[in-house]
Each structure stands twice: as structure tokens, then as C-alpha cells.
Amino acid sequence: MDVAEFRASVQEWLAENDLTPGPDHSLDGQVAQLARVRRALYDAGWMRYGWPAEVGGLGGPAVLRAVLGEEVATRDLAEPGIYSMIEVLAPTMISYARPELAAEMVPRLLSGREQWCQGFSEPGSGSDLASLSTRATPRPDGSWTVSGQKVWTSLAQYAQRCVLLTRTAPGHDGITAFFVDMDTPGITVRPLRTMHGVDEFAEVFFDDVVVPADRMLGNPGDGWRLAMDLLPHERSTCFWHRIAYLFARLDQLIDETRVPDDAALGSAYLALHTARCRSHVTQRRLAEGARLGPETSVDKVLLATAEQQLFDTARDLLPGVLELTDSPWRPEYLYSRAATIYGGTAEIQRNIIARRLLDLGKE
Ligand SMILES: Cc1cc2nc3c(=O)[nH]c(=O)nc-3n(C[C@H](O)[C@H](O)[C@H](O)COP(=O)(O)OP(=O)(O)OC[C@H]3O[C@@H](n4cnc5c(N)ncnc54)[C@H](O)[C@@H]3O)c2cc1C
């Protein structure tokens, strides 16, 4: 199926199958809505396009996933950040898990039966991820014991599984990844509240958690490579979805603005359009089978800047609405502040651009 045909068929199907969210806008409500949307799209086959047959997919180019997410985001059917987590975690499983494990687990994620989380950041290791200290120690029977703490783990309280980075030896080559069941004894999840009032992420404590040998992703020491392969995924198809969602917010802002400021709205549009052009190039490269790398840091800087500019514009053009009312603009504005932090901070992205794309060397 080509892209235009796929888009038209999805649009037709969405017109006939009402997946509009209910009135519950809490995080519980959003996660339940996400599962409902994924389930319906999976059962109808749409969610399976762009994924390989080995993990229950129907094949076709990955760009079909971008189109589906765009249609979902444009209609506000699911919160784009949590919808797009499949784009980060499923490719990682396909590349690094044993084929039987990926075949068993990926369909559970795509179909909305499960939610997974990404256990990378730690209290002392965020930007400097390679310093992580959650330890995995081998046991005589080949399994591993994991002890340590993760933080900022999005949706950990809802997750059945976690893609977890651990330390098995010193240095970058001593990082090893596991796919861990979140109901394993010894795991404690303590949700953290963001400034926009939602328990979006959590602290996760691992106390002598036993993980079977066959849950290792790749081989011992492959964890750094896995992380470097995963991070560009956070900046490709996910971004296409988010940009569609931000364009829908811009349209809404134009509708709600009583005294339109053409320059401010035009400038917000331009920033979003620039991010979309850049993301389009990335989608193209993905479709051609390119391996994504540090150049996706440019996408991240452009998108985070455009997102914050859009909500700054909303703050300026809707006087008092963000500050004094319970309008959805308020949490969205506050959440947009995180855009320059999650998935690698703005400063780190600029460092990557300077060092790895412009070859400017260290500080
Ligand atoms: C909404 C949200 C969701 C998240 N979800 C997840 C998740 O699901 N899983 C997960 O593992 N993590 C998650 N994170 C964590 C995120 O990846 C980290 O917050 C991020 O990597 C930054 O790490 P840090 O918070 O430890 O900040 P730090 O690394 O301590 O940085 C603090 C400040 O110092 C700056 N800084 C640090 N080093 C340098 C340097 N070398 N040069 C210049 N400036 C520097 C940073 O840019 C930043 O401004 C999430 C974060 C947010 C906000």
C-alpha cells in the first residue's frame, strides 16, 4: 500500500470509527484512551503497517507509522508523547531482543495490551548517561541481580515492562541492557509530579531484582550502543507526530485569539514549519533505510524551540488565560518547558551539533 492510499484509507476508517476521547483528561484517562486507540487501530490492522512480519506487523515502509500517528495527533485522539513511545521502544526490541522475545512482546505493545517504560536516567546520571550506576551482577545460574535507582521514568507506574540500562563493568563498554518485567519482586515505583500537575514520571527502585539471562538485550556491554541507536528514534517518527499535534494547537490558537497578532502567529507558524521540513528530511532518510545519528540533534533543537515559541505566543495572545484559568493551555504551556530537557537537553544537543556535525572539538 503506498502512502497516499494508506492515508486515505486511515482517514476513511477514522471517519467511520469514533475514537474521540471521553471527558476524563487525567493521566489515568489518557493512558486508558491510548490503550483504546492502539487496540482499535491494531485490530483494524492500521497499527501493524510499517512493522516487520516477525513481530506481528504487516510490513511496508516505516513512514506509514508516521502517517498514522499524524492522523491520530491531528484529531487529538491520544496524547502524542505517550502514543509515540512505541516508536522508541519497539525498534529497540526488534534490533536487540532475541527474535522469539521480540515476536512475543512487540505485539503486546502495539495492540495497547501493555505499556512499557525506558529506565535510563538516574539521580546522578542524566546528560552524562554513561556514568550510570544501577548494577547488574551475574548469578551462578546465569540470571542477573539488579540493584539501583532510576528517575524520571515516564509512565513507570503503568508499565508492564522496562527497557533498563545497567552497569556490568566499568566504562561505556560496561553498560548492559535488559527487558525487565515490572512486577518482579524488588521493584518499587514512586510517581513524581511534574509542574503541570501530572504524575507523568516516577522514581524506580531496584532492590536485588532477579532478571533471567534471556532478558538481556544484545550481549553484555551492548547497552551503550543500544542507547545511541535508540535516542535518534526519539527524534524521528515521534517528532512527526508531535509536529502534527502542535499544528493542531496553532489552528486552535488562531481560532481563539480575539485580537490576532499576525507577526507573532506567522513567526510561530514559521518555526513549526521549519521543524516539519527538517523532520520530513529525517522521515525520508528513514524510508531509504539510513541509520539515524547525531544529525537528529538538529531536529530536536528546532522542534523544542518551535514548541516553546508556540506556547509563548499562546500566553501572549490569550492574556490571563494561562495564568488565571483552568484552560488546557495552562498545563500545555507548562509541559512545553520540558521540551528542552527530555530526550537530551538543548545544551547537550548543541554540544553534539558543534562537536559531531561541525567538528569543533571539545569545549
Ligand atoms: C518530561 C520528561 C520525561 C522524561 N522521561 C524519561 C524516561 O522515560 N526515561 C528516562 O530515562 N529519562 C527520562 N527523562 C529524563 C531526561 O532524559 C533527563 O532529564 C535529561 O537527560 C537531562 O538529565 P538531568 O535531568 O539529569 O539533567 P542534568 O544532566 O543534570 O543537566 C542539568 C543542566 O545542566 C546542563 N548540562 C549538563 N551537562 C552539560 C554539558 N556537558 N554542557 C552544557 N550543559 C550541560 C543541562 O543541559 C541541564 O540544563 C525525562 C525527562 C523529562 C523532563
The ligand as an SDF file (V2000), in Angstrom:
LIG
                    3D

 53 58  0  0  0  0  0  0  0  0999 V2000
    9.0440   15.0530   30.8060 C   0  0  0  0  0  0  0  0  0  0  0  0
   10.2630   14.2110   30.9360 C   0  0  0  0  0  0  0  0  0  0  0  0
   10.1980   12.8480   30.6830 C   0  0  0  0  0  0  0  0  0  0  0  0
   11.3320   12.0430   30.8330 C   0  0  0  0  0  0  0  0  0  0  0  0
   11.2190   10.6890   30.6250 N   0  0  0  0  0  0  0  0  0  0  0  0
   12.2980    9.8880   30.7960 C   0  0  0  0  0  0  0  0  0  0  0  0
   12.1890    8.4690   30.6600 C   0  0  0  0  0  0  0  0  0  0  0  0
   11.1220    7.9340   30.3580 O   0  0  0  0  0  0  0  0  0  0  0  0
   13.2800    7.7210   30.8740 N   0  0  0  0  0  0  0  0  0  0  0  0
   14.4930    8.2620   31.2080 C   0  0  0  0  0  0  0  0  0  0  0  0
   15.4500    7.5080   31.3650 O   0  0  0  0  0  0  0  0  0  0  0  0
   14.6310    9.5980   31.3870 N   0  0  0  0  0  0  0  0  0  0  0  0
   13.5650   10.4270   31.1810 C   0  0  0  0  0  0  0  0  0  0  0  0
   13.6760   11.7910   31.3480 N   0  0  0  0  0  0  0  0  0  0  0  0
   14.9540   12.3240   31.8310 C   0  0  0  0  0  0  0  0  0  0  0  0
   15.7500   13.1010   30.7910 C   0  0  0  0  0  0  0  0  0  0  0  0
   16.3230   12.2560   29.8400 O   0  0  0  0  0  0  0  0  0  0  0  0
   16.8050   13.9000   31.5810 C   0  0  0  0  0  0  0  0  0  0  0  0
   16.1120   14.8500   32.3480 O   0  0  0  0  0  0  0  0  0  0  0  0
   17.8040   14.5880   30.6860 C   0  0  0  0  0  0  0  0  0  0  0  0
   18.6120   13.6430   30.0350 O   0  0  0  0  0  0  0  0  0  0  0  0
   18.6770   15.5690   31.4850 C   0  0  0  0  0  0  0  0  0  0  0  0
   19.2700   14.9280   32.5610 O   0  0  0  0  0  0  0  0  0  0  0  0
   19.1750   15.5320   34.0380 P   0  0  0  0  0  0  0  0  0  0  0  0
   17.7280   15.8410   34.3130 O   0  0  0  0  0  0  0  0  0  0  0  0
   19.8720   14.6060   34.9470 O   0  0  0  0  0  0  0  0  0  0  0  0
   19.9120   16.9300   33.9710 O   0  0  0  0  0  0  0  0  0  0  0  0
   21.4900   17.1830   34.0570 P   0  0  0  0  0  0  0  0  0  0  0  0
   22.1990   16.2410   33.1430 O   0  0  0  0  0  0  0  0  0  0  0  0
   21.8850   17.1830   35.4900 O   0  0  0  0  0  0  0  0  0  0  0  0
   21.6020   18.6320   33.4710 O   0  0  0  0  0  0  0  0  0  0  0  0
   21.2720   19.7950   34.2390 C   0  0  0  0  0  0  0  0  0  0  0  0
   21.5660   21.0170   33.3830 C   0  0  0  0  0  0  0  0  0  0  0  0
   22.9690   21.0630   33.0680 O   0  0  0  0  0  0  0  0  0  0  0  0
   23.1600   21.1190   31.6490 C   0  0  0  0  0  0  0  0  0  0  0  0
   24.3340   20.3310   31.2830 N   0  0  0  0  0  0  0  0  0  0  0  0
   24.6510   19.0780   31.7030 C   0  0  0  0  0  0  0  0  0  0  0  0
   25.8080   18.6800   31.1350 N   0  0  0  0  0  0  0  0  0  0  0  0
   26.2180   19.6840   30.3160 C   0  0  0  0  0  0  0  0  0  0  0  0
   27.3160   19.8680   29.4330 C   0  0  0  0  0  0  0  0  0  0  0  0
   28.2360   18.9040   29.2740 N   0  0  0  0  0  0  0  0  0  0  0  0
   27.4150   21.0280   28.7200 N   0  0  0  0  0  0  0  0  0  0  0  0
   26.4660   22.0140   28.8520 C   0  0  0  0  0  0  0  0  0  0  0  0
   25.3980   21.8980   29.6890 N   0  0  0  0  0  0  0  0  0  0  0  0
   25.2680   20.7460   30.4110 C   0  0  0  0  0  0  0  0  0  0  0  0
   21.9050   20.5080   31.0570 C   0  0  0  0  0  0  0  0  0  0  0  0
   21.6780   20.9620   29.7240 O   0  0  0  0  0  0  0  0  0  0  0  0
   20.8380   20.9980   32.0390 C   0  0  0  0  0  0  0  0  0  0  0  0
   20.4460   22.3170   31.7050 O   0  0  0  0  0  0  0  0  0  0  0  0
   12.5800   12.6280   31.2100 C   0  0  0  0  0  0  0  0  0  0  0  0
   12.6370   13.9980   31.4500 C   0  0  0  0  0  0  0  0  0  0  0  0
   11.5110   14.7800   31.3140 C   0  0  0  0  0  0  0  0  0  0  0  0
   11.6200   16.2550   31.5820 C   0  0  0  0  0  0  0  0  0  0  0  0
  1  2  1  0
  2  3  1  0
  2 52  2  0
  3  4  2  0
  4  5  1  0
  4 50  1  0
  5  6  2  0
  6  7  1  0
  6 13  1  0
  7  8  2  0
  7  9  1  0
  9 10  1  0
 10 11  2  0
 10 12  1  0
 12 13  2  0
 13 14  1  0
 14 15  1  0
 14 50  1  0
 15 16  1  0
 16 17  1  0
 16 18  1  0
 18 19  1  0
 18 20  1  0
 20 21  1  0
 20 22  1  0
 22 23  1  0
 23 24  1  0
 24 25  2  0
 24 26  1  0
 24 27  1  0
 27 28  1  0
 28 29  2  0
 28 30  1  0
 28 31  1  0
 31 32  1  0
 32 33  1  0
 33 34  1  0
 33 48  1  0
 34 35  1  0
 35 36  1  0
 35 46  1  0
 36 37  1  0
 36 45  1  0
 37 38  2  0
 38 39  1  0
 39 40  1  0
 39 45  2  0
 40 41  1  0
 40 42  2  0
 42 43  1  0
 43 44  2  0
 44 45  1  0
 46 47  1  0
 46 48  1  0
 48 49  1  0
 50 51  2  0
 51 52  1  0
 52 53  1  0
M  END
$$$$
